[in-house]
């Protein structure tokens, strides 16, 4: 089910995303955001999709997130997305 695939793949992605940011590796940062944008869009994880799309639009232009708290925001949206997907799975709406 989607609710079990999303958390495991996105935890990996968020860790890699943070590491790319710390290393200032824009190519990896952009690639990961583009991948996340596509996967969240295809499963209907709208808030995560909008956030990753916004970050990805900047990374395509070679711009890092403007606000240093972007990772805390990303983590909060991620946690909310996981809970929503788990709730959908519990109620058979996948």
C-alpha positions as a printed NumPy array, in Angstrom:
array([[  0.   ,   0.   ,   0.   ],
       [  0.998,   3.603,  -0.604],
       [  1.004,   4.431,   3.104],
       [  3.822,   1.957,   3.749],
       [  5.89 ,   2.882,   0.696],
       [  5.808,   6.645,   1.148],
       [  7.328,   6.84 ,   4.658],
       [ 10.265,   4.54 ,   3.947],
       [ 11.189,   6.172,   0.654],
       [ 10.671,   9.708,   1.917],
       [ 12.695,   9.219,   5.12 ],
       [ 15.563,   8.194,   2.855],
       [ 14.944,  11.169,   0.623],
       [ 14.67 ,  13.687,   3.457],
       [ 17.949,  12.474,   4.968],
       [ 19.652,  12.718,   1.582],
       [ 18.05 ,  16.104,   0.988],
       [ 19.426,  17.454,   4.272],
       [ 22.872,  16.039,   3.495],
       [ 22.873,  17.598,   0.018],
       [ 21.935,  20.938,   1.585],
       [ 24.737,  20.704,   4.15 ],
       [ 27.256,  19.748,   1.415],
       [ 25.824,  22.478,  -0.838],
       [ 25.431,  19.908,  -3.614],
       [ 22.809,  21.611,  -5.761],
       [ 22.7  ,  18.818,  -8.358],
       [ 21.708,  16.188,  -5.778],
       [ 19.4  ,  18.618,  -3.945],
       [ 17.575,  19.438,  -7.184],
       [ 17.359,  15.779,  -8.262],
       [ 15.908,  14.665,  -4.931],
       [ 13.339,  17.452,  -4.904],
       [ 12.315,  16.644,  -8.457],
       [ 11.892,  12.961,  -7.531],
       [  9.94 ,  13.821,  -4.399],
       [  7.779,  16.262,  -6.316],
       [  6.86 ,  13.562,  -8.84 ],
       [  6.174,  10.822,  -6.325],
       [  4.088,  12.958,  -3.986],
       [  2.12 ,  14.34 ,  -6.9  ],
       [  1.337,  10.876,  -8.195],
       [  0.027,   9.605,  -4.836],
       [ -2.002,  12.711,  -4.052],
       [  0.078,  13.922,  -1.106],
       [ -0.865,  17.505,  -1.892],
       [  0.864,  19.474,   0.869],
       [  4.138,  17.625,   0.391],
       [  3.751,  18.035,  -3.361],
       [  3.266,  21.805,  -3.088],
       [  6.222,  22.185,  -0.727],
       [  8.57 ,  20.035,  -2.793],
       [  7.459,  21.807,  -5.972],
       [  8.159,  25.198,  -4.4  ],
       [ 11.621,  24.119,  -3.222],
       [ 12.292,  22.46 ,  -6.578],
       [ 11.418,  25.608,  -8.53 ],
       [ 14.174,  27.398,  -6.613],
       [ 16.68 ,  24.589,  -6.953],
       [ 16.136,  24.491, -10.741],
       [ 17.35 ,  28.098, -10.734],
       [ 20.321,  27.241,  -8.515],
       [ 18.764,  28.902,  -5.458],
       [ 18.882,  27.436,  -1.975],
       [ 15.856,  27.795,   0.333],
       [ 15.601,  31.383,   1.567],
       [ 14.652,  30.471,   5.112],
       [ 16.954,  28.401,   7.31 ],
       [ 13.919,  26.73 ,   8.91 ],
       [ 12.906,  25.042,   5.634],
       [ 13.917,  21.603,   6.952],
       [ 11.712,  21.967,  10.053],
       [  8.81 ,  22.932,   7.799],
       [  9.608,  20.024,   5.488],
       [  9.676,  17.605,   8.444],
       [  6.344,  18.907,   9.789],
       [  4.662,  18.516,   6.394],
       [  6.233,  15.084,   6.01 ],
       [  4.918,  13.936,   9.416],
       [  1.44 ,  15.228,   8.585],
       [  1.535,  13.478,   5.195],
       [  2.506,  10.156,   6.782],
       [ -0.336,  10.431,   9.308],
       [ -2.85 ,  11.212,   6.569],
       [ -1.7  ,   8.277,   4.453],
       [ -1.817,   5.94 ,   7.443],
       [ -5.323,   7.157,   8.238],
       [ -6.369,   6.498,   4.642],
       [ -4.937,   2.99 ,   4.859],
       [ -6.802,   2.292,   8.098],
       [-10.058,   3.375,   6.563],
       [ -9.494,   1.638,   3.231],
       [ -9.276,   4.727,   1.061],
       [ -6.066,   4.016,  -0.876]])
